[in-house]
């Protein structure tokens, strides 16, 4: 049989293997297992097994090549008309003014600064705009604005430039693009321990499904694997949403009217498990490597502020994993994470020590959140964001820090 498998057949097998490896390592392994199984069946169970094996290789190569061509065509379509295929008309997160105006965060008036106003530019991810119970007044930025209005000493206003699903690379983009027009007197950055370490690059978010680096070189390199393409991300995201919908429906049937939270329990635990790597002692070298890239971004923001004599303040937002002991125990029981394998303070220490060395005002919310979390629920159920109590605590801490360090000069 092997003698019948000439160069053409071997080449077709190799092409199929390479294409399937591009799509997925699992797809390649499955293909090889099927190939071995089919080869064995044809060799032992058929008089003309070699001919049938050659036909199998030809047909498989044709099918796999067709899938690749279809994927390429769909990828092109996603670049030309992404929202048509995504079915989501939300504006893209590009760091453009339209991102804020279409979401209702800003208006053109944001570029008109009244005389005597002390202006704070708030930079952050979904924490900066998340509204518990869809009540925008309960976000920490809104709560701080109320505190400043009640202090009775000059006018202070907060320009909230938060956008969901972004990181330090996006914060820098906003500062460099709009900073001079907004004319801030202080820049407040909310650094979320949960995922900001991994988001030093400026990423473009298309709807709720596709995220890709704005840097063209990184984008091109990403095409080395199918999962990095727009089509690959779209398929994965659709699958995740389908799975979450199925899990939620299962819990609804079993919960008998109980409050289920924003995510299913399974999905919520998976999110926290995925984030927990930053606290694992054996991943410290990886964390430090990510932090060095983030630190460079923050240094550039500090330089921007220094040149314009603007204060930069970094507020470190803890992940729920650091605050909620019950959550850690549940994850430990499910995934076998031993307490002595974790260092909950390490990520915060990296950020705060860097700020101290570079004379950046820094407020770490971890300790007060851990203390308050012993007797109060600070996070929305299965959501990862702060509830009203968490937002109020963050607003109180940041307000007291700014006042205590005399950083608000509006008298």
C-alpha positions as CSV (number, residue, x, y, z in Angstrom):
1,X,0.0,0.0,0.0
2,X,2.7,2.5,0.9
3,X,4.3,2.0,-2.5
4,X,1.1,3.1,-4.1
5,X,1.2,6.4,-2.1
6,X,3.2,8.4,-4.6
7,X,4.5,12.0,-4.1
8,X,1.1,13.5,-5.1
9,X,-0.8,11.6,-2.4
10,X,1.8,12.4,0.3
11,X,1.8,16.1,-0.8
12,X,-2.0,16.2,-0.5
13,X,-1.8,14.6,3.0
14,X,0.8,17.2,4.0
15,X,-1.3,20.1,2.6
16,X,-4.3,18.9,4.5
17,X,-2.3,18.6,7.7
18,X,-0.8,22.1,7.4
19,X,-4.2,23.7,6.7
20,X,-5.9,21.9,9.5
21,X,-3.0,22.9,11.9
22,X,-3.7,26.5,10.8
23,X,-7.3,26.2,11.8
24,X,-6.6,24.3,15.1
25,X,-4.1,21.9,16.6
26,X,-7.1,19.8,17.7
27,X,-8.2,19.6,14.1
28,X,-4.8,18.3,13.0
29,X,-4.7,15.7,15.7
30,X,-8.2,14.5,14.8
31,X,-7.2,14.3,11.1
32,X,-4.1,12.3,11.9
33,X,-6.1,9.9,14.0
34,X,-8.7,9.5,11.3
35,X,-6.0,9.0,8.7
36,X,-4.3,6.2,10.7
37,X,-7.7,4.6,11.3
38,X,-8.7,4.7,7.7
39,X,-5.3,3.5,6.5
40,X,-5.6,0.5,8.9
41,X,-9.1,-0.3,7.7
42,X,-8.2,-0.2,4.0
43,X,-4.9,-2.1,4.5
44,X,-6.5,-5.0,6.4
45,X,-10.0,-5.0,5.2
46,X,-9.9,-4.2,1.5
47,X,-8.2,-5.8,-1.6
48,X,-7.8,-2.4,-3.2
49,X,-7.1,-0.5,0.0
50,X,-4.3,1.6,-1.5
51,X,-6.6,3.0,-4.2
52,X,-9.3,3.8,-1.6
53,X,-6.7,5.5,0.7
54,X,-5.5,7.6,-2.2
55,X,-9.1,8.7,-3.0
56,X,-9.6,9.5,0.7
57,X,-6.5,11.7,0.7
58,X,-7.7,13.5,-2.5
59,X,-11.2,14.1,-1.2
60,X,-10.0,15.2,2.2
61,X,-7.5,17.7,0.6
62,X,-10.3,19.1,-1.6
63,X,-12.6,19.5,1.4
64,X,-10.0,21.2,3.5
65,X,-8.8,23.5,0.7
66,X,-12.5,24.5,0.1
67,X,-12.9,25.4,3.8
68,X,-9.7,27.5,3.6
69,X,-11.0,29.4,0.5
70,X,-14.4,29.9,2.2
71,X,-12.6,31.2,5.3
72,X,-10.5,33.7,3.3
73,X,-13.6,35.0,1.5
74,X,-15.5,35.4,4.7
75,X,-12.5,37.2,6.3
76,X,-12.4,39.6,3.4
77,X,-16.1,40.2,3.9
78,X,-15.6,40.9,7.6
79,X,-13.1,43.6,6.7
80,X,-15.3,45.2,4.2
81,X,-18.7,45.0,6.0
82,X,-18.0,43.8,9.6
83,X,-21.3,45.0,11.2
84,X,-23.4,43.4,8.5
85,X,-22.1,39.9,9.4
86,X,-21.7,40.6,13.2
87,X,-25.3,41.8,13.5
88,X,-24.2,44.4,16.1
89,X,-24.4,48.1,15.2
90,X,-22.5,49.4,18.2
91,X,-19.8,51.9,17.3
92,X,-16.3,50.6,17.0
93,X,-13.9,51.5,19.7
94,X,-11.2,53.3,17.8
95,X,-10.2,56.1,20.1
96,X,-12.2,58.6,18.0
97,X,-14.5,61.3,19.3
98,X,-17.5,59.5,17.8
99,X,-16.9,56.6,20.3
100,X,-17.9,58.9,23.1
101,X,-20.6,61.0,21.5
102,X,-22.5,58.0,20.1
103,X,-22.4,56.3,23.6
104,X,-23.7,59.5,25.2
105,X,-20.6,60.0,27.3
106,X,-19.5,63.3,25.8
107,X,-20.8,66.1,23.6
108,X,-18.9,68.9,21.8
109,X,-19.2,71.0,24.9
110,X,-16.4,68.8,26.5
111,X,-13.9,70.9,24.5
112,X,-15.1,74.1,26.0
113,X,-13.6,74.6,29.4
114,X,-15.0,77.4,31.6
115,X,-12.6,79.8,33.3
116,X,-11.8,78.8,36.8
117,X,-12.9,75.2,36.4
118,X,-10.6,72.4,37.7
119,X,-11.0,69.6,35.2
120,X,-10.3,65.9,35.8
121,X,-9.9,63.5,32.9
122,X,-11.0,60.1,34.0
123,X,-9.4,57.2,32.0
124,X,-10.5,53.6,32.5
125,X,-12.2,50.5,31.2
126,X,-15.8,49.3,32.0
127,X,-15.3,50.1,35.7
128,X,-15.3,53.8,34.7
129,X,-18.7,53.6,33.0
130,X,-20.5,50.5,34.5
131,X,-23.8,51.6,36.1
132,X,-25.1,49.3,38.8
133,X,-28.8,48.7,38.1
134,X,-28.5,50.8,35.0
135,X,-28.3,53.9,37.2
136,X,-25.4,56.0,35.9
137,X,-25.4,58.1,39.1
138,X,-24.1,55.1,41.0
139,X,-20.8,54.9,39.1
140,X,-17.8,56.0,41.1
141,X,-17.1,58.9,38.6
142,X,-20.6,60.3,39.1
143,X,-20.4,59.8,42.8
144,X,-17.1,61.7,43.0
145,X,-18.7,64.5,40.9
146,X,-21.4,64.8,43.5
147,X,-18.8,65.1,46.2
148,X,-16.9,67.8,44.5
149,X,-20.1,69.7,43.9
150,X,-20.9,69.5,47.6
151,X,-17.5,70.7,48.8
152,X,-18.4,74.3,48.1
153,X,-15.0,75.4,47.1
154,X,-14.7,76.1,43.4
155,X,-16.0,74.1,40.5
156,X,-14.6,70.7,39.7
157,X,-15.8,68.6,36.8
158,X,-14.9,65.1,35.7
159,X,-14.7,64.2,32.0
160,X,-15.2,60.5,31.9
161,X,-13.3,58.9,29.0
162,X,-13.9,55.3,30.1
163,X,-14.7,52.7,27.5
164,X,-15.5,49.0,28.2
165,X,-13.0,46.3,27.2
166,X,-9.9,48.5,26.9
167,X,-6.6,48.9,28.8
168,X,-3.6,51.2,29.2
169,X,-2.8,51.3,25.5
170,X,-6.2,52.8,25.0
171,X,-5.8,55.3,27.9
172,X,-2.6,56.6,26.3
173,X,-4.4,56.9,23.0
174,X,-7.1,59.1,24.4
175,X,-4.7,61.2,26.3
176,X,-2.5,61.9,23.3
177,X,-5.5,62.4,20.9
178,X,-7.8,64.5,23.0
179,X,-5.8,65.6,26.0
180,X,-4.9,69.1,24.7
181,X,-8.4,69.8,23.6
182,X,-9.9,68.7,26.9
183,X,-7.3,70.7,28.9
184,X,-7.3,68.5,32.1
185,X,-5.7,69.8,35.3
186,X,-5.5,66.2,36.6
187,X,-5.5,62.8,34.8
188,X,-7.1,60.0,36.9
189,X,-6.3,56.5,35.6
190,X,-8.2,53.5,36.9
191,X,-5.8,50.5,36.5
192,X,-7.8,47.3,36.8
193,X,-5.6,44.4,38.1
194,X,-7.9,41.8,36.5
195,X,-6.7,42.3,32.9
196,X,-4.9,45.7,32.4
197,X,-1.6,43.9,32.7
198,X,-2.3,42.3,29.4
199,X,-3.6,45.3,27.5
200,X,-0.7,47.6,27.0
201,X,-1.5,47.7,23.3
202,X,-4.1,49.9,21.7
203,X,-6.8,47.5,20.4
204,X,-9.7,48.1,18.1
205,X,-13.0,46.6,19.3
206,X,-15.6,46.0,16.6
207,X,-19.0,45.5,18.2
208,X,-18.9,43.0,21.0
209,X,-17.2,40.3,19.0
210,X,-13.9,41.2,17.5
211,X,-10.9,42.8,19.1
212,X,-7.6,43.3,17.1
213,X,-4.5,45.4,17.5
214,X,-4.4,48.7,15.8
215,X,-0.7,48.2,15.1
216,X,-0.6,46.8,11.5
217,X,2.5,44.6,12.1
218,X,0.9,42.9,15.1
219,X,-2.3,42.5,13.2
220,X,-0.5,40.8,10.3
221,X,1.5,38.5,12.6
222,X,-1.8,37.5,14.2
223,X,-3.0,36.0,11.0
224,X,-0.5,33.2,11.6
225,X,-3.3,31.3,13.3
226,X,-7.0,31.1,12.4
227,X,-8.1,32.0,15.9
228,X,-6.5,35.5,15.5
229,X,-8.5,36.3,12.4
230,X,-11.8,38.2,12.5
231,X,-13.6,35.2,11.4
232,X,-12.0,33.0,14.1
233,X,-12.8,35.6,16.8
234,X,-16.3,35.9,15.6
235,X,-16.9,32.1,15.6
236,X,-15.4,31.8,19.1
237,X,-17.4,34.7,20.4
238,X,-20.6,33.3,19.0
239,X,-19.9,30.0,20.5
240,X,-19.1,31.6,23.9
241,X,-22.4,33.5,23.8
242,X,-24.3,30.4,22.8
243,X,-22.8,28.4,25.6
244,X,-23.5,31.1,28.1
245,X,-27.1,31.3,27.0
246,X,-27.5,27.6,27.4
247,X,-25.9,27.6,30.8
248,X,-28.2,30.5,32.0
249,X,-31.3,28.6,30.7
250,X,-30.2,25.6,32.7
251,X,-29.8,27.6,35.8
252,X,-33.1,29.3,35.4
253,X,-34.8,25.9,35.4
254,X,-32.9,24.8,38.5
255,X,-32.9,28.1,40.5
256,X,-36.6,28.4,41.2
257,X,-36.8,32.2,41.1
258,X,-33.4,32.9,42.8
259,X,-31.2,35.8,41.8
260,X,-28.9,34.3,39.1
261,X,-26.5,37.2,38.5
262,X,-25.1,38.6,35.3
263,X,-23.3,35.4,34.2
264,X,-24.0,31.8,34.8
265,X,-22.0,30.4,37.7
266,X,-19.9,28.2,35.4
267,X,-18.9,31.1,33.1
268,X,-18.2,33.5,36.0
269,X,-15.9,31.0,37.6
270,X,-14.1,30.4,34.3
271,X,-13.6,34.2,33.9
272,X,-12.1,34.5,37.4
273,X,-10.0,31.3,36.9
274,X,-8.6,32.7,33.7
275,X,-7.6,36.0,35.4
276,X,-6.1,34.3,38.4
277,X,-2.8,33.6,36.7
278,X,-1.5,37.0,37.7
279,X,-1.6,35.9,41.3
280,X,0.1,32.6,40.8
281,X,3.7,32.6,42.2
282,X,5.0,30.4,39.4
283,X,3.7,33.0,36.8
284,X,5.6,35.9,38.4
285,X,8.1,36.2,35.6
286,X,5.3,36.4,33.0
287,X,3.5,39.0,35.1
288,X,6.7,41.1,35.4
289,X,7.2,40.9,31.6
290,X,3.6,42.2,31.0
291,X,4.1,44.9,33.6
292,X,7.3,46.2,31.9
293,X,5.2,46.8,28.8
294,X,2.5,48.5,30.8
295,X,5.0,50.6,32.7
296,X,6.4,52.0,29.5
297,X,2.9,53.1,28.5
298,X,2.3,54.8,31.9
299,X,5.7,56.4,31.6
300,X,4.7,58.0,28.3
301,X,1.5,59.2,30.0
302,X,3.5,60.7,32.8
303,X,5.7,62.5,30.3
304,X,2.7,64.0,28.6
305,X,1.4,65.2,31.9
306,X,4.8,66.6,33.1
307,X,5.3,68.6,29.9
308,X,1.9,70.3,30.5
309,X,2.3,70.5,34.3
310,X,-0.7,68.2,34.8
311,X,-1.0,65.8,37.8
312,X,-1.2,62.1,37.0
313,X,-3.0,59.9,39.6
314,X,-3.2,56.1,39.3
315,X,-5.9,54.3,41.2
316,X,-5.4,50.5,41.4
317,X,-8.7,48.6,41.2
318,X,-8.6,45.1,42.8
319,X,-10.0,42.0,41.1
320,X,-12.8,40.3,43.0
321,X,-10.6,37.3,43.4
322,X,-8.4,39.4,45.7
323,X,-11.3,40.7,47.8
324,X,-13.8,37.8,48.0
325,X,-12.6,35.0,50.2
326,X,-15.6,32.8,49.4
327,X,-14.9,33.1,45.7
328,X,-11.3,32.0,46.2
329,X,-12.4,29.0,48.2
330,X,-14.9,28.0,45.5
331,X,-12.2,28.3,42.8
332,X,-9.8,26.4,45.0
333,X,-12.3,23.5,45.5
334,X,-13.1,23.4,41.8
335,X,-9.7,23.9,40.2
336,X,-7.3,22.9,43.0
337,X,-5.6,26.2,43.5
338,X,-3.7,26.0,46.8
339,X,-3.6,29.2,48.9
340,X,0.2,29.0,49.3
341,X,0.6,29.1,45.5
342,X,-0.9,32.6,45.3
343,X,0.4,36.1,46.0
344,X,-2.6,38.4,46.1
345,X,-0.5,41.5,46.7
346,X,2.2,41.0,44.0
347,X,0.4,42.7,41.1
348,X,-0.5,45.7,43.2
349,X,3.0,46.0,44.5
350,X,4.5,46.0,41.0
351,X,2.3,49.0,40.1
352,X,2.6,50.9,43.4
353,X,6.4,50.5,43.6
354,X,6.8,51.7,40.0
355,X,4.7,54.8,40.8
356,X,6.7,55.5,43.9
357,X,10.0,55.3,42.0
358,X,8.7,57.5,39.2
359,X,6.9,60.1,41.4
360,X,3.4,59.2,40.3
361,X,0.5,59.6,42.7
362,X,-0.9,56.2,43.3
363,X,-3.8,54.9,45.4
364,X,-4.1,51.2,45.9
365,X,-7.7,50.2,46.7
366,X,-6.9,46.6,47.6
367,X,-6.5,46.8,51.4
368,X,-9.6,48.9,52.1
369,X,-11.7,46.7,49.7
370,X,-10.4,43.6,51.4
371,X,-11.4,45.0,54.8
372,X,-14.8,46.2,53.7
373,X,-15.4,43.0,51.8
374,X,-15.4,41.0,55.1
375,X,-18.7,42.5,56.1
376,X,-20.3,43.8,52.9
377,X,-20.9,42.6,49.3
378,X,-18.9,45.0,47.0
379,X,-19.5,43.3,43.6
380,X,-22.5,42.7,41.5
381,X,-23.5,39.0,41.7
382,X,-21.5,37.0,39.1
383,X,-20.5,40.1,37.2
384,X,-16.9,41.1,38.2
385,X,-17.9,44.8,38.5
386,X,-18.6,46.8,41.6
387,X,-22.2,47.2,42.9
388,X,-23.4,50.5,44.4
389,X,-21.5,49.9,47.6
390,X,-18.3,49.1,45.8
391,X,-18.6,52.2,43.6
392,X,-19.3,54.3,46.6
393,X,-16.3,53.0,48.5
394,X,-14.1,53.6,45.5
395,X,-15.4,57.2,45.1
396,X,-14.9,57.9,48.8
397,X,-11.3,56.6,48.7
398,X,-10.3,58.4,45.6
399,X,-12.0,61.7,46.7
400,X,-10.2,61.5,50.1
401,X,-6.9,60.8,48.4
402,X,-7.2,63.8,46.0
403,X,-8.3,66.1,48.8
404,X,-5.7,64.8,51.3
405,X,-2.8,65.3,48.9
406,X,-4.2,68.7,47.9
407,X,-4.4,67.8,44.3
408,X,-7.6,69.7,43.6
409,X,-6.7,73.3,43.2
410,X,-10.0,75.0,42.4
411,X,-10.3,77.6,45.2
